[in-house]
Amino acid sequence: MLTWLIVLPVLAAPLGAVRLLRQRRARHALRWLLAMDLALLGGACVVLATALAGPAQASAQAATASSTNGSALISAAIAVAGASIGAAIAVAYTGAAALAALSERPEIFGRAIVIVGLAEGIAVYGLVVAILLIGKA
């Protein structure tokens, strides 16, 4: 990220120069335009190579430093996120339906609470799966 912040003004300066040259409409402006484009392409390739090489070296060092399984941790995060989203959607629908039913028949309060609790159980199942995955990492 730091590389991008350093190189971005360097790339913006030739862009400004090219824009000024295009406004002059001189014959040799096309040559300057092509030269600037090639310089920008070369700079972009250098920045891309630097950006792609940096995380690969950092991840290789991190992999040797720790023995945790990253895929298990990502799977645990996905399990918790998916279960939480599913539980939120389920509670939204069942809660609204339970409140509507309670407004007409207050004696079904216990059944409505059980139904909303079952919908909330989806999040608990996701949490249990995540704990099992983290335990195996």
Phi and psi in radians as a Rosetta constraint file:
Dihedral C 1 N 2 CA 2 C 2 CIRCULARHARMONIC -1.139 0.35
Dihedral N 2 CA 2 C 2 N 3 CIRCULARHARMONIC -0.600 0.35
Dihedral C 2 N 3 CA 3 C 3 CIRCULARHARMONIC -1.088 0.35
Dihedral N 3 CA 3 C 3 N 4 CIRCULARHARMONIC -0.742 0.35
Dihedral C 3 N 4 CA 4 C 4 CIRCULARHARMONIC -1.093 0.35
Dihedral N 4 CA 4 C 4 N 5 CIRCULARHARMONIC -0.695 0.35
Dihedral C 4 N 5 CA 5 C 5 CIRCULARHARMONIC -1.191 0.35
Dihedral N 5 CA 5 C 5 N 6 CIRCULARHARMONIC -0.552 0.35
Dihedral C 5 N 6 CA 6 C 6 CIRCULARHARMONIC -1.345 0.35
Dihedral N 6 CA 6 C 6 N 7 CIRCULARHARMONIC -0.713 0.35
Dihedral C 6 N 7 CA 7 C 7 CIRCULARHARMONIC -1.467 0.35
Dihedral N 7 CA 7 C 7 N 8 CIRCULARHARMONIC -0.391 0.35
Dihedral C 7 N 8 CA 8 C 8 CIRCULARHARMONIC -1.024 0.35
Dihedral N 8 CA 8 C 8 N 9 CIRCULARHARMONIC -0.788 0.35
Dihedral C 8 N 9 CA 9 C 9 CIRCULARHARMONIC -1.124 0.35
Dihedral N 9 CA 9 C 9 N 10 CIRCULARHARMONIC -0.572 0.35
Dihedral C 9 N 10 CA 10 C 10 CIRCULARHARMONIC -1.135 0.35
Dihedral N 10 CA 10 C 10 N 11 CIRCULARHARMONIC -0.647 0.35
Dihedral C 10 N 11 CA 11 C 11 CIRCULARHARMONIC -1.324 0.35
Dihedral N 11 CA 11 C 11 N 12 CIRCULARHARMONIC -0.523 0.35
Dihedral C 11 N 12 CA 12 C 12 CIRCULARHARMONIC -1.271 0.35
Dihedral N 12 CA 12 C 12 N 13 CIRCULARHARMONIC -0.547 0.35
Dihedral C 12 N 13 CA 13 C 13 CIRCULARHARMONIC -1.114 0.35
Dihedral N 13 CA 13 C 13 N 14 CIRCULARHARMONIC -0.827 0.35
Dihedral C 13 N 14 CA 14 C 14 CIRCULARHARMONIC -1.123 0.35
Dihedral N 14 CA 14 C 14 N 15 CIRCULARHARMONIC -0.551 0.35
Dihedral C 14 N 15 CA 15 C 15 CIRCULARHARMONIC -1.086 0.35
Dihedral N 15 CA 15 C 15 N 16 CIRCULARHARMONIC -0.743 0.35
Dihedral C 15 N 16 CA 16 C 16 CIRCULARHARMONIC -1.121 0.35
Dihedral N 16 CA 16 C 16 N 17 CIRCULARHARMONIC -0.696 0.35
Dihedral C 16 N 17 CA 17 C 17 CIRCULARHARMONIC -1.126 0.35
Dihedral N 17 CA 17 C 17 N 18 CIRCULARHARMONIC -0.724 0.35
Dihedral C 17 N 18 CA 18 C 18 CIRCULARHARMONIC -1.105 0.35
Dihedral N 18 CA 18 C 18 N 19 CIRCULARHARMONIC -0.685 0.35
Dihedral C 18 N 19 CA 19 C 19 CIRCULARHARMONIC -1.126 0.35
Dihedral N 19 CA 19 C 19 N 20 CIRCULARHARMONIC -0.707 0.35
Dihedral C 19 N 20 CA 20 C 20 CIRCULARHARMONIC -1.131 0.35
Dihedral N 20 CA 20 C 20 N 21 CIRCULARHARMONIC -0.691 0.35
Dihedral C 20 N 21 CA 21 C 21 CIRCULARHARMONIC -1.157 0.35
Dihedral N 21 CA 21 C 21 N 22 CIRCULARHARMONIC -0.625 0.35
Dihedral C 21 N 22 CA 22 C 22 CIRCULARHARMONIC -1.159 0.35
Dihedral N 22 CA 22 C 22 N 23 CIRCULARHARMONIC -0.533 0.35
Dihedral C 22 N 23 CA 23 C 23 CIRCULARHARMONIC -1.284 0.35
Dihedral N 23 CA 23 C 23 N 24 CIRCULARHARMONIC -0.430 0.35
Dihedral C 23 N 24 CA 24 C 24 CIRCULARHARMONIC -1.292 0.35
Dihedral N 24 CA 24 C 24 N 25 CIRCULARHARMONIC -0.519 0.35
Dihedral C 24 N 25 CA 25 C 25 CIRCULARHARMONIC 1.005 0.35
Dihedral N 25 CA 25 C 25 N 26 CIRCULARHARMONIC 0.640 0.35
Dihedral C 25 N 26 CA 26 C 26 CIRCULARHARMONIC -1.495 0.35
Dihedral N 26 CA 26 C 26 N 27 CIRCULARHARMONIC 2.852 0.35
Dihedral C 26 N 27 CA 27 C 27 CIRCULARHARMONIC -1.183 0.35
Dihedral N 27 CA 27 C 27 N 28 CIRCULARHARMONIC -0.700 0.35
Dihedral C 27 N 28 CA 28 C 28 CIRCULARHARMONIC -1.400 0.35
Dihedral N 28 CA 28 C 28 N 29 CIRCULARHARMONIC -0.029 0.35
Dihedral C 28 N 29 CA 29 C 29 CIRCULARHARMONIC -1.149 0.35
Dihedral N 29 CA 29 C 29 N 30 CIRCULARHARMONIC -0.541 0.35
Dihedral C 29 N 30 CA 30 C 30 CIRCULARHARMONIC -1.143 0.35
Dihedral N 30 CA 30 C 30 N 31 CIRCULARHARMONIC -0.706 0.35
Dihedral C 30 N 31 CA 31 C 31 CIRCULARHARMONIC -1.109 0.35
Dihedral N 31 CA 31 C 31 N 32 CIRCULARHARMONIC -0.768 0.35
Dihedral C 31 N 32 CA 32 C 32 CIRCULARHARMONIC -1.092 0.35
Dihedral N 32 CA 32 C 32 N 33 CIRCULARHARMONIC -0.658 0.35
Dihedral C 32 N 33 CA 33 C 33 CIRCULARHARMONIC -1.108 0.35
Dihedral N 33 CA 33 C 33 N 34 CIRCULARHARMONIC -0.778 0.35
Dihedral C 33 N 34 CA 34 C 34 CIRCULARHARMONIC -1.151 0.35
Dihedral N 34 CA 34 C 34 N 35 CIRCULARHARMONIC -0.703 0.35
Dihedral C 34 N 35 CA 35 C 35 CIRCULARHARMONIC -1.115 0.35
Dihedral N 35 CA 35 C 35 N 36 CIRCULARHARMONIC -0.741 0.35
Dihedral C 35 N 36 CA 36 C 36 CIRCULARHARMONIC -1.155 0.35
Dihedral N 36 CA 36 C 36 N 37 CIRCULARHARMONIC -0.674 0.35
Dihedral C 36 N 37 CA 37 C 37 CIRCULARHARMONIC -1.107 0.35
Dihedral N 37 CA 37 C 37 N 38 CIRCULARHARMONIC -0.731 0.35
Dihedral C 37 N 38 CA 38 C 38 CIRCULARHARMONIC -1.134 0.35
Dihedral N 38 CA 38 C 38 N 39 CIRCULARHARMONIC -0.679 0.35
Dihedral C 38 N 39 CA 39 C 39 CIRCULARHARMONIC -1.129 0.35
Dihedral N 39 CA 39 C 39 N 40 CIRCULARHARMONIC -0.716 0.35
Dihedral C 39 N 40 CA 40 C 40 CIRCULARHARMONIC -1.144 0.35
Dihedral N 40 CA 40 C 40 N 41 CIRCULARHARMONIC -0.699 0.35
Dihedral C 40 N 41 CA 41 C 41 CIRCULARHARMONIC -1.106 0.35
Dihedral N 41 CA 41 C 41 N 42 CIRCULARHARMONIC -0.756 0.35
Dihedral C 41 N 42 CA 42 C 42 CIRCULARHARMONIC -1.102 0.35
Dihedral N 42 CA 42 C 42 N 43 CIRCULARHARMONIC -0.748 0.35
Dihedral C 42 N 43 CA 43 C 43 CIRCULARHARMONIC -1.123 0.35
Dihedral N 43 CA 43 C 43 N 44 CIRCULARHARMONIC -0.690 0.35
Dihedral C 43 N 44 CA 44 C 44 CIRCULARHARMONIC -1.157 0.35
Dihedral N 44 CA 44 C 44 N 45 CIRCULARHARMONIC -0.654 0.35
Dihedral C 44 N 45 CA 45 C 45 CIRCULARHARMONIC -1.147 0.35
Dihedral N 45 CA 45 C 45 N 46 CIRCULARHARMONIC -0.690 0.35
Dihedral C 45 N 46 CA 46 C 46 CIRCULARHARMONIC -1.138 0.35
Dihedral N 46 CA 46 C 46 N 47 CIRCULARHARMONIC -0.775 0.35
Dihedral C 46 N 47 CA 47 C 47 CIRCULARHARMONIC -1.117 0.35
Dihedral N 47 CA 47 C 47 N 48 CIRCULARHARMONIC -0.718 0.35
Dihedral C 47 N 48 CA 48 C 48 CIRCULARHARMONIC -1.119 0.35
Dihedral N 48 CA 48 C 48 N 49 CIRCULARHARMONIC -0.753 0.35
Dihedral C 48 N 49 CA 49 C 49 CIRCULARHARMONIC -1.108 0.35
Dihedral N 49 CA 49 C 49 N 50 CIRCULARHARMONIC -0.688 0.35
Dihedral C 49 N 50 CA 50 C 50 CIRCULARHARMONIC -1.177 0.35
Dihedral N 50 CA 50 C 50 N 51 CIRCULARHARMONIC -0.734 0.35
Dihedral C 50 N 51 CA 51 C 51 CIRCULARHARMONIC -1.180 0.35
Dihedral N 51 CA 51 C 51 N 52 CIRCULARHARMONIC -0.634 0.35
Dihedral C 51 N 52 CA 52 C 52 CIRCULARHARMONIC -1.347 0.35
Dihedral N 52 CA 52 C 52 N 53 CIRCULARHARMONIC -0.524 0.35
Dihedral C 52 N 53 CA 53 C 53 CIRCULARHARMONIC -1.369 0.35
Dihedral N 53 CA 53 C 53 N 54 CIRCULARHARMONIC -0.518 0.35
Dihedral C 53 N 54 CA 54 C 54 CIRCULARHARMONIC -1.128 0.35
Dihedral N 54 CA 54 C 54 N 55 CIRCULARHARMONIC -0.926 0.35
Dihedral C 54 N 55 CA 55 C 55 CIRCULARHARMONIC -1.145 0.35
Dihedral N 55 CA 55 C 55 N 56 CIRCULARHARMONIC -0.532 0.35
Dihedral C 55 N 56 CA 56 C 56 CIRCULARHARMONIC -1.161 0.35
Dihedral N 56 CA 56 C 56 N 57 CIRCULARHARMONIC -0.717 0.35
Dihedral C 56 N 57 CA 57 C 57 CIRCULARHARMONIC -1.194 0.35
Dihedral N 57 CA 57 C 57 N 58 CIRCULARHARMONIC -0.687 0.35
Dihedral C 57 N 58 CA 58 C 58 CIRCULARHARMONIC -1.167 0.35
Dihedral N 58 CA 58 C 58 N 59 CIRCULARHARMONIC -0.702 0.35
Dihedral C 58 N 59 CA 59 C 59 CIRCULARHARMONIC -1.234 0.35
Dihedral N 59 CA 59 C 59 N 60 CIRCULARHARMONIC -0.580 0.35
Dihedral C 59 N 60 CA 60 C 60 CIRCULARHARMONIC -1.153 0.35
Dihedral N 60 CA 60 C 60 N 61 CIRCULARHARMONIC -0.691 0.35
Dihedral C 60 N 61 CA 61 C 61 CIRCULARHARMONIC -1.189 0.35
Dihedral N 61 CA 61 C 61 N 62 CIRCULARHARMONIC -0.669 0.35
Dihedral C 61 N 62 CA 62 C 62 CIRCULARHARMONIC -1.190 0.35
Dihedral N 62 CA 62 C 62 N 63 CIRCULARHARMONIC -0.626 0.35
Dihedral C 62 N 63 CA 63 C 63 CIRCULARHARMONIC -1.177 0.35
Dihedral N 63 CA 63 C 63 N 64 CIRCULARHARMONIC -0.638 0.35
Dihedral C 63 N 64 CA 64 C 64 CIRCULARHARMONIC -1.324 0.35
Dihedral N 64 CA 64 C 64 N 65 CIRCULARHARMONIC -0.490 0.35
Dihedral C 64 N 65 CA 65 C 65 CIRCULARHARMONIC -1.309 0.35
Dihedral N 65 CA 65 C 65 N 66 CIRCULARHARMONIC -0.686 0.35
Dihedral C 65 N 66 CA 66 C 66 CIRCULARHARMONIC -2.128 0.35
Dihedral N 66 CA 66 C 66 N 67 CIRCULARHARMONIC 2.642 0.35
Dihedral C 66 N 67 CA 67 C 67 CIRCULARHARMONIC -1.843 0.35
Dihedral N 67 CA 67 C 67 N 68 CIRCULARHARMONIC 0.233 0.35
Dihedral C 67 N 68 CA 68 C 68 CIRCULARHARMONIC -1.277 0.35
Dihedral N 68 CA 68 C 68 N 69 CIRCULARHARMONIC 2.582 0.35
Dihedral C 68 N 69 CA 69 C 69 CIRCULARHARMONIC -1.531 0.35
Dihedral N 69 CA 69 C 69 N 70 CIRCULARHARMONIC 1.940 0.35
Dihedral C 69 N 70 CA 70 C 70 CIRCULARHARMONIC -1.172 0.35
Dihedral N 70 CA 70 C 70 N 71 CIRCULARHARMONIC -0.578 0.35
Dihedral C 70 N 71 CA 71 C 71 CIRCULARHARMONIC -1.185 0.35
Dihedral N 71 CA 71 C 71 N 72 CIRCULARHARMONIC -0.581 0.35
Dihedral C 71 N 72 CA 72 C 72 CIRCULARHARMONIC -1.182 0.35
Dihedral N 72 CA 72 C 72 N 73 CIRCULARHARMONIC -0.650 0.35
Dihedral C 72 N 73 CA 73 C 73 CIRCULARHARMONIC -1.205 0.35
Dihedral N 73 CA 73 C 73 N 74 CIRCULARHARMONIC -0.688 0.35
Dihedral C 73 N 74 CA 74 C 74 CIRCULARHARMONIC -1.151 0.35
Dihedral N 74 CA 74 C 74 N 75 CIRCULARHARMONIC -0.689 0.35
Dihedral C 74 N 75 CA 75 C 75 CIRCULARHARMONIC -1.099 0.35
Dihedral N 75 CA 75 C 75 N 76 CIRCULARHARMONIC -0.691 0.35
Dihedral C 75 N 76 CA 76 C 76 CIRCULARHARMONIC -1.119 0.35
Dihedral N 76 CA 76 C 76 N 77 CIRCULARHARMONIC -0.707 0.35
Dihedral C 76 N 77 CA 77 C 77 CIRCULARHARMONIC -1.140 0.35
Dihedral N 77 CA 77 C 77 N 78 CIRCULARHARMONIC -0.705 0.35
Dihedral C 77 N 78 CA 78 C 78 CIRCULARHARMONIC -1.155 0.35
Dihedral N 78 CA 78 C 78 N 79 CIRCULARHARMONIC -0.681 0.35
Dihedral C 78 N 79 CA 79 C 79 CIRCULARHARMONIC -1.096 0.35
Dihedral N 79 CA 79 C 79 N 80 CIRCULARHARMONIC -0.778 0.35
Dihedral C 79 N 80 CA 80 C 80 CIRCULARHARMONIC -1.172 0.35
Dihedral N 80 CA 80 C 80 N 81 CIRCULARHARMONIC -0.749 0.35
Dihedral C 80 N 81 CA 81 C 81 CIRCULARHARMONIC -1.151 0.35
Dihedral N 81 CA 81 C 81 N 82 CIRCULARHARMONIC -0.809 0.35
Dihedral C 81 N 82 CA 82 C 82 CIRCULARHARMONIC -1.120 0.35
Dihedral N 82 CA 82 C 82 N 83 CIRCULARHARMONIC -0.744 0.35
Dihedral C 82 N 83 CA 83 C 83 CIRCULARHARMONIC -1.158 0.35
Dihedral N 83 CA 83 C 83 N 84 CIRCULARHARMONIC -0.653 0.35
Dihedral C 83 N 84 CA 84 C 84 CIRCULARHARMONIC -1.181 0.35
Dihedral N 84 CA 84 C 84 N 85 CIRCULARHARMONIC -0.708 0.35
Dihedral C 84 N 85 CA 85 C 85 CIRCULARHARMONIC -1.150 0.35
Dihedral N 85 CA 85 C 85 N 86 CIRCULARHARMONIC -0.755 0.35
Dihedral C 85 N 86 CA 86 C 86 CIRCULARHARMONIC -1.095 0.35
Dihedral N 86 CA 86 C 86 N 87 CIRCULARHARMONIC -0.726 0.35
Dihedral C 86 N 87 CA 87 C 87 CIRCULARHARMONIC -1.146 0.35
Dihedral N 87 CA 87 C 87 N 88 CIRCULARHARMONIC -0.671 0.35
Dihedral C 87 N 88 CA 88 C 88 CIRCULARHARMONIC -1.122 0.35
Dihedral N 88 CA 88 C 88 N 89 CIRCULARHARMONIC -0.730 0.35
Dihedral C 88 N 89 CA 89 C 89 CIRCULARHARMONIC -1.151 0.35
Dihedral N 89 CA 89 C 89 N 90 CIRCULARHARMONIC -0.744 0.35
Dihedral C 89 N 90 CA 90 C 90 CIRCULARHARMONIC -1.143 0.35
Dihedral N 90 CA 90 C 90 N 91 CIRCULARHARMONIC -0.751 0.35
Dihedral C 90 N 91 CA 91 C 91 CIRCULARHARMONIC -1.164 0.35
Dihedral N 91 CA 91 C 91 N 92 CIRCULARHARMONIC -0.602 0.35
Dihedral C 91 N 92 CA 92 C 92 CIRCULARHARMONIC -1.090 0.35
Dihedral N 92 CA 92 C 92 N 93 CIRCULARHARMONIC -0.805 0.35
Dihedral C 92 N 93 CA 93 C 93 CIRCULARHARMONIC -1.284 0.35
Dihedral N 93 CA 93 C 93 N 94 CIRCULARHARMONIC -0.800 0.35
Dihedral C 93 N 94 CA 94 C 94 CIRCULARHARMONIC -1.243 0.35
Dihedral N 94 CA 94 C 94 N 95 CIRCULARHARMONIC -0.593 0.35
Dihedral C 94 N 95 CA 95 C 95 CIRCULARHARMONIC -1.140 0.35
Dihedral N 95 CA 95 C 95 N 96 CIRCULARHARMONIC -0.739 0.35
Dihedral C 95 N 96 CA 96 C 96 CIRCULARHARMONIC -1.142 0.35
Dihedral N 96 CA 96 C 96 N 97 CIRCULARHARMONIC -0.705 0.35
Dihedral C 96 N 97 CA 97 C 97 CIRCULARHARMONIC -1.187 0.35
Dihedral N 97 CA 97 C 97 N 98 CIRCULARHARMONIC -0.656 0.35
Dihedral C 97 N 98 CA 98 C 98 CIRCULARHARMONIC -1.151 0.35
Dihedral N 98 CA 98 C 98 N 99 CIRCULARHARMONIC -0.715 0.35
Dihedral C 98 N 99 CA 99 C 99 CIRCULARHARMONIC -1.144 0.35
Dihedral N 99 CA 99 C 99 N 100 CIRCULARHARMONIC -0.655 0.35
Dihedral C 99 N 100 CA 100 C 100 CIRCULARHARMONIC -1.161 0.35
Dihedral N 100 CA 100 C 100 N 101 CIRCULARHARMONIC -0.697 0.35
Dihedral C 100 N 101 CA 101 C 101 CIRCULARHARMONIC -1.222 0.35
Dihedral N 101 CA 101 C 101 N 102 CIRCULARHARMONIC -0.636 0.35
Dihedral C 101 N 102 CA 102 C 102 CIRCULARHARMONIC -1.184 0.35
Dihedral N 102 CA 102 C 102 N 103 CIRCULARHARMONIC -0.522 0.35
Dihedral C 102 N 103 CA 103 C 103 CIRCULARHARMONIC -1.210 0.35
Dihedral N 103 CA 103 C 103 N 104 CIRCULARHARMONIC -0.473 0.35
Dihedral C 103 N 104 CA 104 C 104 CIRCULARHARMONIC -1.606 0.35
Dihedral N 104 CA 104 C 104 N 105 CIRCULARHARMONIC -0.669 0.35
Dihedral C 104 N 105 CA 105 C 105 CIRCULARHARMONIC -2.344 0.35
Dihedral N 105 CA 105 C 105 N 106 CIRCULARHARMONIC 1.622 0.35
Dihedral C 105 N 106 CA 106 C 106 CIRCULARHARMONIC -1.133 0.35
Dihedral N 106 CA 106 C 106 N 107 CIRCULARHARMONIC -0.291 0.35
Dihedral C 106 N 107 CA 107 C 107 CIRCULARHARMONIC -1.310 0.35
Dihedral N 107 CA 107 C 107 N 108 CIRCULARHARMONIC -0.142 0.35
Dihedral C 107 N 108 CA 108 C 108 CIRCULARHARMONIC -1.718 0.35
Dihedral N 108 CA 108 C 108 N 109 CIRCULARHARMONIC 0.440 0.35
Dihedral C 108 N 109 CA 109 C 109 CIRCULARHARMONIC -1.028 0.35
Dihedral N 109 CA 109 C 109 N 110 CIRCULARHARMONIC -0.777 0.35
Dihedral C 109 N 110 CA 110 C 110 CIRCULARHARMONIC -1.093 0.35
Dihedral N 110 CA 110 C 110 N 111 CIRCULARHARMONIC -0.755 0.35
Dihedral C 110 N 111 CA 111 C 111 CIRCULARHARMONIC -1.136 0.35
Dihedral N 111 CA 111 C 111 N 112 CIRCULARHARMONIC -0.704 0.35
Dihedral C 111 N 112 CA 112 C 112 CIRCULARHARMONIC -1.126 0.35
Dihedral N 112 CA 112 C 112 N 113 CIRCULARHARMONIC -0.700 0.35
Dihedral C 112 N 113 CA 113 C 113 CIRCULARHARMONIC -1.147 0.35
Dihedral N 113 CA 113 C 113 N 114 CIRCULARHARMONIC -0.666 0.35
Dihedral C 113 N 114 CA 114 C 114 CIRCULARHARMONIC -1.133 0.35
Dihedral N 114 CA 114 C 114 N 115 CIRCULARHARMONIC -0.729 0.35
Dihedral C 114 N 115 CA 115 C 115 CIRCULARHARMONIC -1.143 0.35
Dihedral N 115 CA 115 C 115 N 116 CIRCULARHARMONIC -0.746 0.35
Dihedral C 115 N 116 CA 116 C 116 CIRCULARHARMONIC -1.159 0.35
Dihedral N 116 CA 116 C 116 N 117 CIRCULARHARMONIC -0.649 0.35
Dihedral C 116 N 117 CA 117 C 117 CIRCULARHARMONIC -1.125 0.35
Dihedral N 117 CA 117 C 117 N 118 CIRCULARHARMONIC -0.665 0.35
Dihedral C 117 N 118 CA 118 C 118 CIRCULARHARMONIC -1.109 0.35
Dihedral N 118 CA 118 C 118 N 119 CIRCULARHARMONIC -0.664 0.35
Dihedral C 118 N 119 CA 119 C 119 CIRCULARHARMONIC -1.157 0.35
Dihedral N 119 CA 119 C 119 N 120 CIRCULARHARMONIC -0.629 0.35
Dihedral C 119 N 120 CA 120 C 120 CIRCULARHARMONIC -1.235 0.35
Dihedral N 120 CA 120 C 120 N 121 CIRCULARHARMONIC -0.406 0.35
Dihedral C 120 N 121 CA 121 C 121 CIRCULARHARMONIC -1.087 0.35
Dihedral N 121 CA 121 C 121 N 122 CIRCULARHARMONIC -0.394 0.35
Dihedral C 121 N 122 CA 122 C 122 CIRCULARHARMONIC -1.038 0.35
Dihedral N 122 CA 122 C 122 N 123 CIRCULARHARMONIC -0.704 0.35
Dihedral C 122 N 123 CA 123 C 123 CIRCULARHARMONIC -1.166 0.35
Dihedral N 123 CA 123 C 123 N 124 CIRCULARHARMONIC -0.636 0.35
Dihedral C 123 N 124 CA 124 C 124 CIRCULARHARMONIC -1.160 0.35
Dihedral N 124 CA 124 C 124 N 125 CIRCULARHARMONIC -0.694 0.35
Dihedral C 124 N 125 CA 125 C 125 CIRCULARHARMONIC -1.090 0.35
Dihedral N 125 CA 125 C 125 N 126 CIRCULARHARMONIC -0.725 0.35
Dihedral C 125 N 126 CA 126 C 126 CIRCULARHARMONIC -1.099 0.35
Dihedral N 126 CA 126 C 126 N 127 CIRCULARHARMONIC -0.663 0.35
Dihedral C 126 N 127 CA 127 C 127 CIRCULARHARMONIC -1.163 0.35
Dihedral N 127 CA 127 C 127 N 128 CIRCULARHARMONIC -0.687 0.35
Dihedral C 127 N 128 CA 128 C 128 CIRCULARHARMONIC -1.128 0.35
Dihedral N 128 CA 128 C 128 N 129 CIRCULARHARMONIC -0.753 0.35
Dihedral C 128 N 129 CA 129 C 129 CIRCULARHARMONIC -1.085 0.35
Dihedral N 129 CA 129 C 129 N 130 CIRCULARHARMONIC -0.719 0.35
Dihedral C 129 N 130 CA 130 C 130 CIRCULARHARMONIC -1.113 0.35
Dihedral N 130 CA 130 C 130 N 131 CIRCULARHARMONIC -0.711 0.35
Dihedral C 130 N 131 CA 131 C 131 CIRCULARHARMONIC -1.126 0.35
Dihedral N 131 CA 131 C 131 N 132 CIRCULARHARMONIC -0.692 0.35
Dihedral C 131 N 132 CA 132 C 132 CIRCULARHARMONIC -1.139 0.35
Dihedral N 132 CA 132 C 132 N 133 CIRCULARHARMONIC -0.695 0.35
Dihedral C 132 N 133 CA 133 C 133 CIRCULARHARMONIC -1.178 0.35
Dihedral N 133 CA 133 C 133 N 134 CIRCULARHARMONIC -0.705 0.35
Dihedral C 133 N 134 CA 134 C 134 CIRCULARHARMONIC -1.178 0.35
Dihedral N 134 CA 134 C 134 N 135 CIRCULARHARMONIC -0.591 0.35
Dihedral C 134 N 135 CA 135 C 135 CIRCULARHARMONIC -1.131 0.35
Dihedral N 135 CA 135 C 135 N 136 CIRCULARHARMONIC -0.511 0.35
Dihedral C 135 N 136 CA 136 C 136 CIRCULARHARMONIC -1.545 0.35
Dihedral N 136 CA 136 C 136 N 137 CIRCULARHARMONIC -0.160 0.35
